[in-house]
Amino acid sequence: MTARVALLLVSHSADLARGAAELAGQMAPDVLVRGVGGGPDGGLGTSLDAVQKALAEILTALDDAAAPGGGGVVVLGDLGSSVLTVEAALELDDALAEHVVLARAPFVEGAVAAAVTAHGGADRAAVLESATASASMFAAIEAAQAPQPAGAPDAESATSRTVTVRNPLGLHARPAALVSRKVAELGAAVTIDGVDASSVLQLMALGATQGRELRVEATGERAAEAVATVVEMIDGGFGEV
């Protein structure tokens, strides 16, 4: 693991915690993602001891967890009492506040968004912001895909190209994560069919299946490079063709 921010996912269900952690971990293999779920008796619920133990283990595993404002842990809870359990853990150990922050975000979507952002080397504040922003994902997608006023068609240019999805499964989780991570590295604002290409959630929500034509657009100093890179990735089929 090379990312400086780790994730702890706290759920009432051990299976849900493990599943969400596995999903987020596959999207961001360089990020340490742990899931903690279930009560002390093994049934549904949450365990303060388990949360405290997991946080201690994660912080020990992070090389630079002590860097102020940098490394550390972003925690997501699935329901009210899991959030209360995390808050209790933070209140009982003042030192944790330096390195651990609780995100108010959708459990699965927030975990995926946070993991992909952490994979890119972002600090704790940026990872927290990414998780929190996932709550507005659906509104952003609807706005981006709303019919636009009729006008002259855009001409193809270095910053706007179309590409056809070639891989059989389309822009599913793994390709979406690859694209979003690459876009984050490129330093340009990139959209694919109107949605933010740096957001793995928005890309997945496009539901872009094999054969669909996508429009890739970018602005910024490296716009042409960004468009060419993303088009090449999609046209290449992500190693699935």
Sequence and secondary structure as in RCSB ss.txt:
>XXXX:A:sequence
MTARVALLLVSHSADLARGAAELAGQMAPDVLVRGVGGGPDGGLGTSLDAVQKALAEILTALDDAAAPGGGGVVV
LGDLGSSVLTVEAALELDDALAEHVVLARAPFVEGAVAAAVTAHGGADRAAVLESATASASMFAAIEAAQAPQPA
GAPDAESATSRTVTVRNPLGLHARPAALVSRKVAELGAAVTIDGVDASSVLQLMALGATQGRELRVEATGERAAE
AVATVVEMIDGGFGEV
>XXXX:A:secstr
   SEEEEEEES HHHHHHHHHHHHHH TTS EEEEES TTSSSS  HHHHHHHHHHHHHH TTTTSTTSSEEEE
EESSHHHHHHHHHHHHH GGGGGTEEEE S HHHHHHHHHHHHHTT  HHHHHHHHHHGGGHHHHHHHHHS    
      BTTEEEEE  STT S HHHHHHHHHHHHHHTSEEEETTEETT HHHHHHT   TT EEEEEEESTTHHH
HHHHHHHHHHTGGG  
